[in-house]
Amino acid sequence: MTTTHTHVHTVRTFDRALILKAVADSFRKLSPRLQFRNPVMFVVFVCSVLTTLLWVQALTGHGEAPTSFIFWVTIWLWFTLLFANFAEALAEGRGKAQAAALRSSRKDVIAKRLSSPHREASVTFTPSSELRIGHLVLVEAGEQMPGDGEVVVGAASVDESAITGESAPVIRESGGDRSAVTGGTRVLSDWLVVRITANPGESFLDRMIAMVEGASRRKTPNEIALTILLAKFTLIFLLACATLLPYSIYSAQAAGSGRPITITVLVALLVCLIPTTIGALLSAIGIAGMDRMIRANVIATSGRAVEAAGDVDVLLLDKTGTITLGNRQAVAFLPAPGVEESILADAAQLASLADETPEGRSIVVLAKERFGLRERQLEEGHAEFVPFTAQTRMSGVNIGERVIRKGALDAVERYLEANGSHLPPLVKHMAEDIARRGATPLIVTEGSTALGVIELKDIVKGGIRERFAEMRRMGIKTVMITGDNPLTAAAIAAEAGVDDFLAEATPEAKLKLIRKIQAENRLVAMCGDGTNDAPALAQADVAVAMNTGTQAAKEAGNMVDLDSNPTKLIEVVEIGKQMLITRGSLTTFSISNDIAKYFAIIPAAFATTYPALNALNVMKLATPQSAILSAVIFNALIIIFLIPLALKGVKYRALGAGALLRRNLLVYGLGGIAVPFIGIKLIDMLLVLCGLA
């Protein structure tokens, strides 16, 4: 197994070795079998072969046009093909380079296979390549995980930096949603008994290698639809150009003067007018979209999943750890009548000194921040700490004659009644008011006296409200999923700025909600990490499973987040939309290019048949031959200039569909018209300087 870092950004896009490999692959991809997969570029391939034959014919002295003119048109048609192949090869190369690095670093480890799920069971030393599903292995401190599995016994600190890139170790233990382990990670402390869940060649790492291999990517539905559209455009221009030759011959004969258009010029016209730019970059855009997902540390099981992310209408997000920080924090001390707040804070801090939960630590910190109360040395007072239990639902400390407790409202009420006292109505009212606001009240008592209430609150993550506002501008509805009661859920949903919420969520409720949304012809994205999330993940259109989650969750999802960060769901949607926006922008640019090419080629192509068409030579190109050659060269070079944009992607902006369309037409529509006018004119001037006009 590998221990390498899996972040694909370690493979640079324009690395020298990567470029040289892409250049070599560009020539290998000239195979007619490979070219046939792309209808637009296959037409360019056929045209290149045709002009090559015309050039050979011209060398014999029977050319239909000057030999040098046919030669240069032929050369640049082949360059057009090579540049298109280079774009695809460069996009594929990044994934292949990463996969090669993973493969080269993988190594077989010797596993301690157990006869039964006990650490003391008999051990057989077995190569990891021979482990099968269901085998039990013992992994101790300092040892590498021999394969994917689930912890059945034990708890240990595990270094997962080889998979996630995160340096902080994580705890893996049996039971719950933190039992999954991945081959190639390393146990740092203690030991684990692991049940293997994947055969050799089927592990998470193997699936990841397969996914970063861009060459194995299948076209997505939208990409197939766009390919068909481009093929139809190509067919239309092919038929139009095919009719121009007999029409030109007839016109020349009828006029009794002029010469008909040549096949070389017709080929140049066809190649320049069909959507070669987007046809050349389409595959690279799709591969690069998946690559960006990988660099975000998300493994997608298919390009279809990435594309679906770009079309998502509804986001389902878990509250804890996604919308909130995941742990309640103390935010206020509310004293009972006649009690000073500092007295309440002092007692609350004393009762929490031995509380290692995030809530307990936050109480200690809040008392220190508000009143400068520091952690005290309690050994001299013979402090006896009382831990929290599910039965008492309280914790506290006994210091001499001081008996301090903190706990839930109903638990403290029973405690006081058992001690011959009662909870003051005002304190009870404060606690109930806190609960209505969606927070959690903890009552603090000393002896039989209630000192007041601590308010614990789910802290909404900073900036999350703004991100939800971005989603709303994009037309995406956000729904918070939580097991909280409706009152608490409503309060947090309002603070976070989500559009809707599902409270007291069960697996059945999640599944029902997703199906209801999908019945309205909308696409749903959600994330999850537990076995109880698996049904909903399997139903969702975009399902992001956490890498730290259970095997069931990972198998149900169509993406796995290596960082196990639930908020990544928002980033996944943005990456999917960026891929779709890039594809749409470059399609607009490609089609807009044709307008400038009309003015460059049409007057030049028919100049010998209809001299009056020279009036349309608005760019003042030197000669008909230089005009046609300039257009062909520009048509090839623009592919090279757009490769970085295709691989990096058009910058994503959180705009609605209408605003995106207007911006697309303005930048890439008008830009697609203006750039060819400038580019073709500059190339024409260079051809004149070089004496090729």
C-alpha positions in Angstrom: 0.0 0.0 0.0 1.1 3.6 -0.5 2.0 6.2 2.0 2.3 9.0 -0.5 0.4 12.3 -0.4 -2.6 12.1 -2.7 -3.2 15.7 -3.4 -3.0 16.0 -7.2 -1.9 19.6 -7.1 1.6 18.2 -6.5 1.6 17.3 -10.2 2.1 20.6 -12.0 0.1 21.3 -15.1 3.0 22.5 -17.2 5.7 20.3 -15.8 8.4 19.7 -18.5 8.1 16.0 -18.4 4.3 16.2 -18.5 4.4 18.4 -21.6 6.9 16.1 -23.4 4.7 13.1 -22.7 1.7 15.0 -23.9 3.5 16.0 -27.2 4.3 12.3 -27.8 0.8 11.3 -27.0 -0.5 13.9 -29.5 1.1 12.0 -32.4 -0.1 8.6 -31.1 -3.7 10.0 -30.9 -3.6 10.6 -34.7 -4.9 7.1 -35.1 -8.1 7.1 -37.2 -9.8 4.8 -34.6 -9.2 7.4 -31.9 -10.1 10.4 -34.0 -13.4 8.8 -35.0 -14.6 9.2 -31.4 -14.8 13.0 -31.9 -16.9 13.7 -35.0 -15.6 17.3 -35.4 -12.0 16.4 -35.2 -12.5 13.4 -37.4 -13.7 15.7 -40.2 -10.5 17.8 -39.7 -8.5 14.5 -39.9 -10.1 13.5 -43.2 -9.6 17.1 -44.5 -5.9 16.9 -43.5 -5.4 13.6 -45.4 -7.2 15.1 -48.4 -5.0 18.2 -48.6 -1.9 16.1 -48.1 -2.9 14.1 -51.2 -3.6 17.3 -53.1 -0.1 18.6 -52.1 1.5 15.3 -53.4 -0.5 15.8 -56.6 0.8 19.4 -56.8 4.4 18.2 -56.6 3.8 16.3 -59.8 3.0 19.6 -61.6 -0.8 19.0 -61.7 -1.9 21.0 -58.6 -5.2 22.8 -58.5 -3.5 25.6 -56.5 0.1 26.7 -55.9 2.1 24.0 -54.2 3.3 26.2 -51.4 -0.3 27.3 -50.6 -1.5 23.7 -50.4 1.5 22.8 -48.3 1.0 25.4 -45.7 -2.8 24.8 -45.5 -2.0 21.1 -45.0 0.6 21.7 -42.3 -1.7 23.9 -40.3 -4.6 21.4 -40.6 -2.3 18.7 -39.1 -1.3 21.2 -36.4 -5.0 21.7 -35.6 -5.3 18.0 -34.9 -2.1 17.8 -32.9 -3.1 20.8 -30.8 -6.5 19.2 -30.0 -4.7 15.9 -29.1 -2.2 17.9 -27.0 -5.0 19.5 -25.0 -6.6 16.1 -24.2 -3.2 14.4 -23.6 -2.2 17.2 -21.2 -5.4 16.8 -19.2 -5.0 13.1 -19.1 -1.4 13.3 -18.2 -2.0 15.0 -14.8 -4.1 12.1 -13.7 -1.8 9.5 -15.1 1.2 11.1 -13.5 -0.5 11.0 -10.1 -1.7 7.4 -10.6 1.9 6.4 -11.6 3.2 8.0 -8.4 0.7 6.1 -6.3 1.5 2.8 -8.0 5.2 3.2 -7.8 5.0 3.8 -4.1 2.7 1.0 -3.2 4.3 -1.9 -1.4 3.2 -5.2 0.1 3.2 -5.3 3.9 3.2 -8.3 6.1 -0.1 -8.4 8.1 -0.7 -10.2 11.4 -3.7 -12.3 10.5 -5.8 -13.4 13.5 -7.7 -16.6 13.9 -10.4 -14.8 16.0 -11.4 -11.2 16.9 -9.1 -11.1 19.9 -5.7 -9.6 20.3 -4.4 -12.7 22.1 -5.6 -15.0 19.2 -3.1 -17.0 17.2 -1.2 -15.0 14.6 -0.3 -15.9 11.0 2.0 -13.6 9.1 0.4 -13.0 5.7 1.3 -10.6 2.8 -1.3 -7.9 2.4 -1.8 -9.0 -1.2 -3.2 -12.3 0.1 -5.8 -10.8 2.4 -9.5 -11.3 1.5 -12.8 -9.8 2.7 -13.6 -11.0 6.2 -10.0 -11.7 7.3 -9.1 -10.4 10.7 -5.8 -8.6 11.2 -4.0 -7.0 14.2 -2.4 -3.6 13.6 -0.2 -2.2 16.4 1.5 1.1 17.0 4.0 2.0 14.3 2.5 -0.5 11.8 0.9 0.2 8.5 -2.7 -0.7 7.7 -2.5 -3.7 5.3 -5.9 -3.0 3.7 -9.3 -1.3 3.9 -11.4 -2.5 6.8 -13.5 -1.8 9.9 -12.3 -1.8 13.4 -13.9 -4.6 15.4 -11.9 -4.4 18.6 -9.8 -1.6 20.1 -9.2 2.1 19.7 -6.1 3.9 18.4 -4.7 7.1 17.0 -4.2 6.8 13.3 -2.1 8.9 10.9 -4.2 9.3 7.7 -2.0 12.0 6.1 -1.1 9.5 3.3 -4.8 9.6 2.2 -6.1 13.0 3.3 -3.0 15.1 3.5 -4.0 16.2 7.0 -1.1 16.0 9.5 -3.3 15.7 12.6 -4.0 12.1 13.7 -7.5 10.8 14.1 -9.1 8.3 16.5 -10.4 5.1 15.1 -12.4 2.7 17.3 -14.9 -0.1 17.1 -18.5 0.7 16.7 -20.1 4.0 15.6 -19.2 6.0 12.6 -15.5 6.2 13.2 -14.6 2.6 12.6 -13.5 2.6 9.0 -9.8 2.5 8.2 -8.0 2.8 4.9 -5.0 0.8 3.6 -1.8 2.7 3.7 -2.5 4.6 6.8 -0.4 4.1 10.0 -1.3 3.4 13.6 0.5 5.8 15.9 -0.6 4.4 19.3 -2.3 1.4 20.9 -3.7 -1.3 18.6 -6.6 -2.3 16.5 -8.2 -5.6 15.4 -9.5 -4.9 11.9 -11.9 -6.9 9.6 -10.8 -6.5 6.0 -13.6 -5.2 3.8 -11.9 -5.1 0.3 -10.0 -7.7 -1.7 -6.7 -6.8 -3.4 -7.3 -4.6 -6.4 -10.7 -3.4 -4.9 -9.4 -1.2 -2.1 -10.1 2.5 -1.7 -6.6 3.3 -3.0 -7.2 1.2 -6.1 -10.5 2.9 -6.8 -8.8 6.3 -6.3 -6.0 5.3 -8.8 -8.7 4.3 -11.3 -10.5 7.6 -10.9 -7.4 9.8 -11.4 -6.7 7.9 -14.6 -8.4 10.4 -17.0 -8.1 8.0 -20.0 -10.6 5.7 -18.5 -13.2 8.5 -18.2 -16.5 7.9 -20.0 -18.4 10.8 -21.5 -21.2 12.3 -19.4 -24.8 12.8 -20.7 -24.3 16.6 -21.2 -21.0 16.0 -22.9 -22.6 13.4 -25.2 -25.5 15.8 -26.0 -23.0 18.6 -26.8 -21.0 16.3 -29.0 -24.1 15.4 -31.0 -24.9 19.1 -31.3 -21.4 19.9 -32.6 -21.7 16.9 -35.0 -24.9 18.4 -36.4 -23.2 21.8 -36.9 -20.4 20.0 -38.7 -22.7 18.1 -40.9 -24.6 21.3 -41.9 -21.3 23.1 -42.8 -20.1 20.0 -44.6 -23.2 19.9 -46.8 -23.0 23.7 -47.4 -19.3 23.5 -48.5 -20.0 20.5 -50.7 -22.6 22.4 -52.7 -20.3 25.4 -53.2 -17.9 23.6 -55.6 -20.6 22.8 -58.3 -22.1 26.2 -57.7 -18.7 27.9 -58.2 -18.0 25.9 -61.4 -21.4 26.7 -62.8 -21.0 30.4 -62.0 -17.6 30.6 -63.6 -18.9 28.9 -66.8 -22.0 31.0 -66.9 -20.0 34.3 -66.6 -17.4 33.1 -69.0 -14.7 34.5 -66.8 -13.0 33.8 -63.4 -12.0 30.5 -62.0 -14.0 28.1 -59.8 -13.1 27.7 -56.1 -10.4 25.1 -55.4 -10.9 22.0 -53.2 -8.0 23.2 -50.9 -9.9 26.5 -50.3 -13.2 24.6 -49.6 -11.4 22.4 -47.1 -9.9 25.4 -45.4 -13.4 27.0 -45.3 -15.0 23.9 -43.9 -12.4 23.4 -41.1 -12.6 27.1 -40.1 -16.4 27.2 -40.0 -17.1 24.0 -38.1 -16.7 24.3 -34.3 -13.2 23.0 -34.1 -12.2 25.0 -31.0 -14.8 23.5 -28.7 -14.5 20.1 -30.4 -10.8 20.1 -29.7 -11.2 21.1 -26.0 -14.3 19.3 -25.1 -12.6 16.2 -23.8 -10.0 18.2 -21.9 -12.7 20.2 -20.2 -14.4 17.1 -18.8 -11.1 15.5 -17.7 -10.0 18.7 -16.0 -13.3 18.9 -14.2 -12.7 15.6 -12.6 -9.1 16.6 -11.9 -10.2 19.7 -10.0 -12.4 17.5 -7.9 -9.4 15.3 -7.1 -7.3 18.3 -6.2 -10.1 19.3 -3.8 -9.5 15.9 -2.1 -12.8 14.5 -3.4 -12.9 11.2 -5.3 -15.8 11.0 -7.7 -16.8 7.6 -9.0 -17.6 9.0 -12.4 -17.7 12.1 -14.5 -21.4 11.9 -14.4 -21.3 12.6 -10.7 -19.2 15.8 -11.3 -21.6 16.9 -14.0 -24.6 16.3 -11.8 -23.0 18.4 -9.1 -23.1 21.3 -11.5 -26.9 20.9 -12.0 -27.8 20.5 -8.4 -31.0 22.3 -7.3 -31.2 21.4 -3.6 -28.4 20.9 -1.0 -29.1 18.8 2.1 -26.6 19.5 4.8 -26.3 18.0 8.3 -26.4 20.5 11.1 -23.7 19.2 13.4 -20.2 19.8 12.0 -21.5 21.3 8.8 -23.6 24.3 9.7 -22.5 24.4 13.3 -19.0 23.8 14.8 -20.2 20.5 16.1 -19.9 21.2 19.8 -22.1 23.4 22.0 -20.3 26.3 23.6 -21.0 28.2 26.8 -22.1 31.8 25.8 -23.7 33.3 28.9 -24.1 33.0 32.7 -27.7 33.9 33.8 -27.7 34.2 37.7 -30.8 33.5 39.9 -32.3 36.4 41.7 -30.0 37.6 44.5 -27.0 35.8 43.1 -24.1 37.7 41.5 -23.0 36.5 38.1 -19.4 36.1 39.3 -20.6 33.7 42.0 -22.4 31.6 39.4 -19.4 31.7 37.1 -17.1 30.6 39.9 -19.2 27.6 40.8 -19.8 26.7 37.2 -16.0 26.7 36.5 -15.3 24.6 39.6 -17.9 22.0 38.5 -16.4 21.9 35.0 -12.6 21.6 35.8 -12.7 17.8 35.4 -15.2 17.9 32.5 -13.1 17.1 29.4 -16.0 17.5 27.0 -15.9 20.5 24.7 -18.9 21.9 26.6 -17.2 21.6 29.9 -14.0 23.2 28.6 -16.0 26.1 27.1 -17.5 26.8 30.5 -14.0 27.1 32.1 -12.9 29.4 29.3 -16.0 31.6 29.5 -15.5 32.1 33.3 -11.9 33.0 32.7 -12.7 35.5 30.0 -15.6 37.2 31.9 -14.2 37.3 35.4 -10.5 36.4 35.1 -11.1 33.2 37.0 -8.2 30.8 36.5 -8.0 27.1 37.1 -7.4 26.6 40.8 -5.2 24.1 42.6 -7.8 22.0 44.3 -5.6 19.3 45.8 -5.4 21.1 49.1 -9.1 21.2 49.4 -9.4 17.5 48.7 -11.7 18.1 45.8 -13.8 15.1 44.7 -15.1 15.4 41.2 -18.4 13.8 40.3 -18.4 12.6 36.7 -21.4 12.8 34.4 -23.5 9.7 34.0 -26.5 8.9 31.8 -28.5 8.0 34.9 -27.9 11.3 36.9 -27.4 13.6 33.9 -25.3 15.8 36.2 -21.7 16.3 37.1 -19.9 18.4 39.7 -17.4 18.7 42.5 -17.3 18.3 46.3 -14.8 20.6 48.0 -15.0 20.3 51.7 -18.5 21.3 52.6 -19.2 22.8 49.2 -21.3 20.6 47.0 -21.6 22.0 43.5 -23.6 20.4 40.7 -24.5 21.3 37.1 -26.9 19.4 34.9 -30.1 19.3 32.8 -33.3 21.1 34.0 -35.3 18.0 34.9 -32.3 16.2 36.5 -31.5 19.2 38.7 -35.2 19.6 39.7 -35.3 16.0 40.9 -31.9 16.5 42.7 -33.2 19.6 44.6 -36.5 17.9 45.5 -34.5 15.0 46.9 -32.6 17.4 49.1 -35.8 19.1 50.4 -35.6 22.2 48.1 -37.0 23.3 44.8 -36.1 25.2 41.7 -37.1 28.8 41.7 -39.8 29.6 39.1 -37.7 32.4 37.6 -34.7 30.1 37.1 -37.0 27.5 35.5 -38.4 30.2 33.2 -34.9 31.3 32.1 -34.0 27.7 31.3 -37.2 27.2 29.3 -36.6 30.4 27.4 -33.1 29.3 26.5 -34.5 26.0 25.2 -37.1 27.9 23.1 -34.3 29.9 21.4 -32.7 26.6 20.3 -29.9 26.6 22.9 -29.3 24.2 25.8 -29.6 25.3 29.5 -27.5 23.8 32.3 -28.6 24.5 35.9 -25.9 25.2 38.5 -26.6 24.5 42.2 -24.5 24.7 45.4 -26.0 22.6 48.2 -29.7 23.0 47.9 -29.6 26.4 46.3 -29.9 27.1 42.5 -27.3 29.7 41.5 -28.5 30.2 37.9 -28.3 28.9 34.4 -25.4 28.4 31.9 -26.5 28.9 28.3 -24.9 26.4 25.8 -25.3 27.2 22.2 -24.6 25.5 18.8 -22.2 28.0 17.2 -22.9 28.6 13.6 -19.7 28.6 11.5 -18.4 31.9 10.5 -19.2 32.8 6.9 -21.6 30.0 6.4 -24.6 32.4 6.1 -22.8 34.2 3.3 -22.2 30.9 1.5 -25.8 30.0 1.7 -26.7 33.4 0.3 -24.4 32.6 -2.7 -26.3 29.3 -3.2 -29.6 31.2 -3.1 -28.3 33.6 -5.8 -27.4 30.5 -7.9 -31.0 29.2 -7.5 -30.0 26.4 -5.2 -32.2 25.7 -2.1 -30.4 24.7 1.1 -32.0 22.4 3.6 -30.6 21.7 7.1 -31.0 18.1 8.4 -30.9 17.6 12.2 -32.1 15.3 14.9 -33.0 18.3 17.1 -36.6 19.1 18.0 -38.4 21.5 15.6 -38.0 24.5 18.0 -34.3 24.2 18.2 -33.9 23.4 14.5 -36.0 26.5 13.5 -33.8 28.7 15.7 -30.5 27.4 14.2 -31.9 27.4 10.7 -32.8 31.1 11.0 -29.4 32.0 12.3 -27.6 30.1 9.7 -29.7 31.4 6.8 -30.8 28.1 5.3 -34.0 28.0 3.2 -35.6 25.1 5.0 -34.9 22.4 7.6 -35.9 18.8 8.5 -36.1 18.3 12.3 -36.0 15.0 14.2 -34.6 13.4 11.0 -34.6 9.7 10.7 -33.2 7.6 7.8 -36.8 7.1 6.5 -37.5 10.9 6.8 -34.3 11.8 4.8 -35.2 9.2 2.1 -38.7 10.5 1.8 -37.6 14.1 1.5 -35.1 13.3 -1.2 -37.7 11.4 -3.2 -40.2 14.2 -2.8 -37.7 16.7 -4.2 -36.7 14.5 -7.1 -40.3 14.0 -8.0 -40.4 17.7 -8.7 -37.6 17.1 -11.3 -34.9 18.6 -9.2 -31.4 17.3 -8.5 -30.4 16.7 -4.9 -27.0 16.7 -3.2 -26.3 15.5 0.3 -23.4 14.3 2.5 -23.3 11.6 5.2 -20.9 9.4 7.1 -23.1 6.9 9.0 -24.7 3.6 8.0 -28.1 5.3 8.7 -27.2 7.8 5.9 -26.6 5.1 3.3 -30.3 4.9 2.0 -30.4 8.6 1.5 -26.9 8.7 -0.1 -27.9 5.9 -2.5 -31.0 7.9 -3.5 -29.4 11.4 -3.9 -28.1 12.5 -7.3 -24.8 13.7 -5.8 -23.9 11.8 -2.6 -20.7 12.7 -0.8 -19.6 10.2 1.7 -17.0 11.0 4.4 -13.8 9.1 4.3 -14.0 8.6 8.1 -17.5 7.2 7.7 -18.7 3.6 7.5 -18.1 1.3 4.6 -21.9 1.3 3.9 -21.9 5.1 3.5 -18.9 5.1 1.2 -20.4 2.4 -1.0 -23.7 4.2 -1.2 -22.2 7.5 -2.3 -20.9 8.5 -5.7 -18.1 10.7 -4.2 -15.8 10.3 -1.2 -14.4 13.3 0.6 -10.9 12.4 1.8 -10.9 15.3 4.3 -14.2 14.3 5.8 -15.3 17.9 5.8 -19.1 18.0 5.4 -19.0 21.7 4.2 -17.1 20.3 1.1 -20.5 19.7 -0.4 -20.7 23.3 -1.2 -17.3 23.2 -2.9 -18.3 20.1 -4.8 -21.3 22.0 -6.3 -19.1 24.9 -7.2 -16.6 22.7 -9.0 -19.4 21.0 -10.9 -20.8 24.3 -11.9 -17.4 25.6 -13.0 -17.0 22.6 -15.3 -20.4 23.3 -16.9 -19.7 27.1 -17.1 -16.3 26.4 -18.7 -17.9 24.1 -21.3 -20.6 26.7 -22.1 -18.2 29.6 -22.3 -15.8 28.0 -24.7 -18.8 26.7 -26.8 -20.0 30.3 -27.1 -16.5 31.5 -27.9 -16.0 28.8 -30.6 -19.3 29.5 -32.4 -18.8 33.3 -32.2 -15.4 32.8 -33.9 -17.2 31.9 -37.1 -18.5 35.4 -37.7 -15.0 36.8 -38.1 -13.9 33.9 -40.2 -16.8 34.5 -42.6 -15.4 38.0 -43.3 -11.9 36.6 -43.7 -12.5 33.5 -45.9 -15.7 34.0 -47.9 -14.5 37.1 -49.9 -11.1 35.4 -50.4 -12.6 32.1 -51.4 -14.8 33.5 -54.1 -12.5 36.4 -55.2 -11.6 34.6 -58.4 -15.2 33.8 -59.2 -16.9 37.0 -58.0 -14.3 39.9 -57.8 -17.0 42.2 -56.4 -16.9 40.3 -53.1 -13.6 42.0 -52.4 -15.8 44.8 -51.0 -16.4 42.5 -48.0 -12.7 42.3 -47.2 -13.2 44.6 -44.2 -10.0 43.5 -42.6 -8.0 44.6 -45.7 -6.1 41.3 -45.9 -3.3 41.2 -48.3 -4.3 38.5 -50.8 -7.0 35.8 -51.0 -4.3 33.2 -50.2 -3.0 35.0 -47.2 -6.6 35.5 -45.9 -7.4 31.8 -46.1 -4.0 30.8 -44.7 -4.3 33.3 -41.8 -7.8 32.0 -40.9 -6.5 28.4 -40.9 -3.4 29.3 -38.7 -5.6 31.3 -36.3 -8.0 28.3 -36.1 -5.1 26.1 -35.0 -3.4 28.5 -32.6 -6.5 29.5 -30.7 -6.7 26.0 -29.4 -3.3 26.3 -27.8 -4.1 29.6 -26.2 -7.3 28.2 -24.7 -5.8 25.1 -23.2 -4.9 26.8 -19.9 -8.4 28.1 -19.6 -9.9 24.7 -20.4 -7.7 23.0 -17.7 -8.0 25.7 -15.1 -11.7 26.4 -15.8 -13.6 29.7 -16.1 -13.6 31.5 -12.8 -16.7 30.6 -10.9 -19.1 33.3 -9.8 -22.3 32.8 -7.7 -24.8 34.2 -10.2 -28.2 33.1 -11.4 -28.7 31.4 -14.7 -29.9 34.7 -16.4 -26.9 36.7 -15.2 -24.5 33.9 -16.1 -25.9 33.8 -19.7 -25.6 37.6 -20.1 -22.0 37.6 -18.9 -21.2 34.6 -21.0 -22.6 36.3 -24.1 -20.8 39.6 -23.3 -17.3 38.1 -22.5 -17.1 35.0 -24.6 -19.7 35.9 -27.3 -18.4 39.4 -28.1 -14.8 38.2 -27.3 -15.2 35.3 -29.7 -16.1 37.8 -32.4 -13.4 40.4 -31.7 -10.4 38.1 -31.1 -10.4 36.5 -34.5 -10.6 39.9 -36.3 -7.4 40.9 -34.4 -5.7 37.6 -34.6 -6.3 36.9 -38.3 -5.1 40.5 -39.2 -1.9 40.1 -37.2 -1.2 36.7 -38.8 -1.8 38.2 -42.3 0.7 41.0 -41.6 3.3 38.4 -40.4 2.7 36.3 -43.6 3.4 39.4 -45.7 6.6 40.2 -43.7 7.8 36.6 -44.2 7.0 36.7 -47.9 4.4 33.9 -47.7 1.4 36.0 -48.8 
